[in-house]
Amino acid sequence: QHGHRIHVPLVVPAAAAASGDLNFVMVHEGRGDINVPLKEGAVFEINNAVPHRVSNDADTWRIHLLLDFAESPIPASNHYELEQGQECGYHSLDKCAQHMQGNKW
């Protein structure tokens, strides 16, 4: 609740963005589909609770740095620091959470 997700596009296949092969779309209940223009270095925030979709039919990767933060302080028991070289992938969060107090995100 009251969280924010900041996107920093680091690599955007420009030709795919121009041709429509790369799309980032927010689905707004009252306004319909809203296209989010993707440009390297153009930072934007999304409400991750709002439905959205991304398609990348380009021949290259789309790479974004994602920064999540909360308006309210997060209890120290929910803090976790990665060790050098350690990876914590989106689909393996439960494995990473084993090292946190409470063992869950």
N, C-alpha and C positions, 0 to 999 in steps of 0.2 A: 504494500500500500504506500502511496506517495513516493514511488520509485521512478527513476528516470533512466532512459537508455539513450546514450549519445552515440551516434555513428560518425566515425571519421573515415571516409572513403580513402584508402591508400592506393588501391589499384582498381581502376574502372576501365574496362575495355571500351574505349571511346567509340570505335566503329559500331559496336553492338548497342551502345546507348543511343547513338544517332539513328540506327536502323530500326530500333524497337525490339531487338533481340535480348535486351537487358531491361527489365522492368522491376520497379519497387513500388507497390501499390498499397495504399491505406484504404480500407473499406469502411467508409463513414456511413452510419445508419441513415442519416438525413440527406447527405450530399452525394452518396454513391461512391464510386471508385475515384480516388485522388492519386494521381501519379506524382511520385517524389523524384525530382530530377537528381540524377547521380553524376557527380563531378569530383574528380580527385581533389582532396583538400577542402571540399565544401561540407562543413560539419552541420549535422542536423540532429534533432531530438525527435523520438517517437514515443508515443504511449504504447508500450508493449502489450497492454491489455486490449487495445483496439485491434480487431482482425486486420491482418495484412498478409501480403504474399509477395514473393520475389521469384522471378524467373531469369535464368541466365542461359540463353541458347548460344552464347559466344563460344569461340574456340579457346578462350583463355579464362583465367580465374578472376573473380571479383573478390577483393580482399578489403574488409573493413575492420578497423580497430573499434571494439565496443567497450564503452565505459558505462557501468551501471552504478548508480548511487541512490541513496535514500535520504529523504528529508529528515527523518527521525534517526537518532543515534542507534547503531546496531550494537547489541550487547557483546561484550568482549568474548563471551562463550561461543559466539557465532563467527569470530574472526579466525581465519586460517591463512597462513603464509606458505606459499609454495617454496620448496627447496630449489636450489639452483639446478636447472635441467629437468625439473619435474614438470609433467604435463597434466593438465586437468581439463579434459575435453567436455564439451557440452553434453554428450551422451554418456559420460562416465562420472557425473557429479556425485552419485551415491558412493562410488569408490573413493573419491577425494574426501567426502564427508566423513568417512570412517576415522579420519584423523582429528575431527572436530568434537568438541564436547556435545553430547547428545546424539551424535552420529547421523545427523540429517541437516539438510539445508533449510 
